[in-house]
């Protein structure tokens, strides 16, 4: 019994009709682990070696990451009754479908429009690359700043694609994108220059169809900017060009200009660098920031009021929000190699995360929730200084997938419809399909 040398009566259930088997209880060796259980399901489905599927298993809302005997003992699951085991296709990176492109410089910021699949990568040489997320083909590029681009944020308004860049040169710039496919052109809209330190983070609140651009800097300041623009037809600017040159360099493209370049508000949000800003959704006021000052904060941006502070105990390198009416959750990444999960419903300051993920000591550069839940629990992706893309399921404290995607530090990530795009110090922009 101590070594798992006994039988357990189990019933397998699933939400996936294509993989459903009869839920008749039967006995299995308690020494089986996840791989052994997966082999059982594949056998019962009569799947051949070429068609086998890797499955994950859940008992009482926890993923099985050990032998059945170890799991049942750890979580005090009675074996006197039939144990219900839920199974589903495992989430993970498909290495055969990854695509990459090498750029001239480190990639430190990524933001993707998940509706169109158009992404924006900020580079340490001051350039921004516009790319197709699934193929990472570069469709446009612009020399945005004279110093490293530290943050990018994109949004759409009235059918036009916009993005903003924040740089170590202490400026925020706004850009418009014209064209489509492989023939896209970037036009400079305006420069926002009230920051006195490196701009480290950006967020966009699309309130009442009037975007409010939020920018955070190294000194801990956050500015809010109302992005109102006017459009006219003009020749393509010299600093912006499509990846594939048209026959004429005088091609007419849309050019925009800001109607107001002054901030709507300014706030001393943190004592040190603002590493990330999560803007409210269109019909909310609540947003979040993370900082080097060992805190993450909840904000009512309509009033510029901090309504809650979470003491992280470590430098927070990023934050992201999983917005669910039943369980609003935050994930923060840290320099101690950990991810911390926070209950956003807490209104008082707290130093207790609801969950801590990770056993490594490698600096975690960024973490983001998967935008659409294809499993019963939200999925988090993180990148670290070991060059790894790590996927997490909150039903386990162990990662569900760890893949080395960069030969140097992995610095930035964002989700697209089919997976994750990452960038790193190896100057590679990489698209990884997640099953």
N, C-alpha and C positions, 0 to 999 in steps of 0.2 A: 504493500500500500504506500509506503514512504516514497518509493521510486516511481509511482504512477503505474504499477503493474496490476491494474484492475480495469473493469469495464464500466463505462458510463452510458446510460440510456439517454439518447438525444433525439430531438425532432428538428429537422432543418426547415426553415421558412425563408422566403425571399419576396421582395417587391418586384423582381424582374421576371416577367412571364416567360421570356425566352430561356431562362435558366431554372425554371421551377421543376421540382421533383415532388413525389408523393411525401407528405409530411408524416408518414407512418413512423413511429418510434422504433429505433433499433439500437443495438449496443455497439460501442466503439471502444478501442483501447484508450485509456486516459493518458497514455504516453504520446498520443498524436499532438503535433504542433500545428501551426497555421498551414505549413506546406502539406502536411499529411492530410489535414481536413480538406484542403483544396484538391488533392488527388482523389479523395473519396467522392467529392461532388463531380469532378470530371468523369470519374468512372461511372457514376450513376447516370450521368447525362450521355454516356457512350461517346464521349468526345475523343477523337484520335489525337496523336501527338502533335499534328499540324494545327489542330483546332483547339488545343487546351487553353483554358482561361484561368488566370490567377485570381483567386477570390480572397476577400477579407471576411472576418467572422466577428460577430458581436454577441455578447451575452450580457443581459441586463445593462445595456447602453455603454458597455466597455468593449474595446477591441481586444481580441485574443492575440497576445504577443509572446506567448510562451506555451509550454505543454499544457494540455487541458488540466492535468492533475495540479500543476503549479497555480494556474489561474483560479481553479475552483477553490483551492485552499486559501489563496491570498484574499479572495473576495467573499469567502464564506458562503459559497453556493452549495446548497444541499444536493446531494446525489441520490437521495431517497426517492425523489420524484424525477420525472422526465425533464431534462434540461433543454430549453428551447434555444437553438442557435440560429441566429439570422445571418445570411450570407449575401454577398453582393460583389460585383467585379471590383477588383482592387484599383485604387487611384494611384497613378504613377506616371513618370515621364517615359515616353516612347523614344528611345535613342535613335531608331531608324528614321524618324521623321524630323529630326532637328536640322535647322538651317542656320547658317551664320555668315557674317560679312565682317571683314577686317577694316577698321577705320584708322585714320592717322593718329588718333589720340585716345586717352582714357574716356570712358563713358560713365558719367556720374549721376545722370538723371534721365528718367524715362516716364512718359505719360502717353497713354493710348486711348483713342476714341473707340470704345468697344462697339459702337453702332456701325461705323464705317471701316474699322480695322486700320485706320491711319494712325501711326505713332510718331512721337517726337523724342529724339535723343539729344541731350545736352552733353557737350564734350569739353574736355579740359583745354583744348586749343581755342575755345571761344565759339566754335561752330555748333550749329544745330542741324541734325539730319532728320528729314522727313522720310518715313519708311512705311512699307506695307507690313503689317505685323506678322502675317503668316509666312511670308517669304523673306522678310527683312531686306527686300530690295529698296534701295535708296531712290526716292522719286523726286526729291528736291533737297537743297541744302542752302544754308545762309551763314555768313560770317557775322554772328550776332553780337559778339563782345570781344574786347581786346584781352580779357582775362577769362579764366575757367567759368563755364556755365554750371552753376550749382543747383539750379532748379528749373523745371519746366512745368507748365500747366496748360491744358487745352480745353476748349469748349466750342460748342456750336450755337449760333444765334441766327435765326431767320435764314437758314440754309447756307450760311457762310462759316467756314472753319477758321477759328482763331487760336492763337497760343501766346503765352507769355514766357519770358525767360528772366531768370534772376542770376546775377553774376557776382564774382568776387570783386568786380569793379564798382560795386555798391549801387548799381542801377537795375531797374526793371524795364524791359522792353516788351512792347505789344506788337504782334504780327498778324497779318491776314494771309490766307492761303487761297489761291485761285487755281482753276483748272481741275483736272481729275486724272486718274490712272497714273501713267508714267510721265505725264506732262503737267506737273504742278509747279507753281511759282509762289515764292514767299515775298511779301511786301511789308516793309516797316511801317507801322502805324504811328508809334510815338514812344518816347522815353520818359519814364517816371523816375525822378532823381532826388527824392527827399531822404533816402537812406544814407547813413554815414558809416555803414559797415557792410561787409559782404552779405549779399542776399542769399540766404540758405534754404528758403522754403517758399512755396506758392500754393494757393488754393483758390478756387473760383466758386462763388456763391451766386447761382443764377436765380436771383430773387425777382419775382414779377417780371420776368423776361429782361431784367436790367442787371447785367453781370456786375458783381462786386468782386474785384480782384483783391485777395489778401496776400500780403508779402511779409515774411519774417526774416530778421537779419541776425548777424553774429552777436550783436549787442543785446538782443532780447526784445527788440522793438517789433511791433506788428503794425503795418499800415493797411488801410482799406481804400481802394480806388474804384470809383464808378467809371466803368469803361464804356464811354459813349463815343461813337465814331461816325464819320461821314465818308462817303465813297465817291470816287470819280474815276474816269478812265485816263490812264497815262502809260508811258512806256515803262518797260521792265527796268527796275533800278539796277545799278551796276553790282551792288553787293549781294544780290539775290539771283539765283539762276536754277533752272531745272537740271536734273541729273543728265538728261538727254537734251542736248542743245537743239533748238529749232533752227530751221534754215535761216531765219532772220533774227538777229539779236534785238530788233526793234519791235518785237511782238507786243501787242497791246494787252495789258493785264490790269486787273483792278488794283487801285492804290487807295489806301485809307489814311485818315488822319484823326487824331484824338480831338474831341471838342473841349476836353478839360483834362489837364495833366496834374491837377492838384489833388491831394489826398482827401477823402471824405472823413477819415479819422486816423488818429495815431494813438498807439497804446504801448506802454512799457509792460509787455506781457510776461516776460521772464527775466531773471537775473543774468542769464547767459544765453547762448545761441539758441534760436528757435529752429529745431531740426526738421519739423514737419508741421503742416497745417492741414486739418481735415475740415473742409468747408461744409456748411449745412446743405441739405437738399433743398429743392426749390421752395417747398412749403414749410420749412422749419427754420428755427433761429439758432439751433444748437450746433456748435462745432467744437473742435479739439485741437490742442497744440502739444508738442513734446519739446524737450529742451535738454541742454547740457547741464542745467541746474538741478538734475535729479528729480524732475517732476513732469507730469502731464496734467493738463488743465482742460476743464469743460467750460465753454463760453456761450453766453447769449450774445451773439454778434449784433443783434438789433440794438442792444443797449451797450455793447462793448463791456459787459460785466463778466467776471470770472465767477462761476457758480459752484465749482468744485475743483479741488486739487488732490491729485494722487501722488504720494511721495514714493518714487520708484527705487530709491536707494542707490541707483547707478545712473550713469549718463544714458538718456533715452535717445537713440539715433533715428527713430521713426515712430509713427503711430498710424493706425488705420482703424476705421469703425465698421463693424458689422451691424447694419441697421435692421433690426427685427423688432416688431412690436411686442413679441413675447420675451425676447432676451437680447437687449442691446448690449453688444460686447465691443471692447477695445482690445487691440493687440499692440504692444509696444516691443521694439527691439532694442538690444542693449550691448554695451561694450564688453560685458562679462560673458558673452556667448549665450545669453538666455532670451527667450520670449516670455512676456508676461501678459496674462489675460485679465482684463478688468471689467467689472459690471458697471456699465455706464449709468445705471439707474441710481447709483450711490450719489447722494447730494452733499454729504459731508466729506471732508478730506480724509483720505485713507492711505495706509501704507501696506495694505494686505491685498495682494493680487489673488484672484480666484483660482489661478492655475499658473504654474511656471513650467516652461518647456525648454529642454535642451540640457545637455551635459558637457558640451564643449566649452572651452574658454576663448574661442576665436570670436573676434568682433563681429557682431551681426549688423550689417549695414542697413537693411531694410526688411520689412515684413508687410504683406498685404493679404487681405481676405480674397478668396475666390468670389467673384461677383455674383455668380449663380450657383445655387446649391444643387449639385447633381447627386449627392449622397444625403444620408439622414442627418449629417452634422456638417457645419461649416468647415471649409478647408483653408489653411493658411500656407502661403509660400514665403520663404525667407531666403536671403542670400548672405553669405559671410565671407570673411577674409581668407578662407581656405579655398575660395573659388567654387563653393558648393551652392546648388539650388536644393533646398530642403522643403518637403511638403509635410504638413502636420494635420492630423485629425484630432479634434478635441476629446474624442473618446479614448485617447491614449496619450501618455506623456512621452512616448517614443515616436520618432518620425515614421511616417508611412513610406517615405521615399527620400533618398539622398543621392544626388548625382553631381559629379564634378563637371561643371559647365564652363569654367574658365581656368586658364593656367596661372593666373595671378589672382588678385582680389576680385570678388564679385561685389559690385558697388551699388547696383540699382536694378529694379525689376518693375514690371507691371503685367497684369493679366490681359489677354485678349480672348476672343471667343473660344479658341481651341487650346489655349495653353498660356505660357509665360514667355515674355521677352526679357532677357537679362543683358547687362553691360558690365564691363570690368576694366581692370588695369592692364589686361592683355590687348586692349583696343578692339575687342571683338564684341559685336552686337549679335546675340544668339536667340533664336526662336526655338522653344521646346514645347512639343505637343504633349498635353497632359490628358491621359485617358480618363 
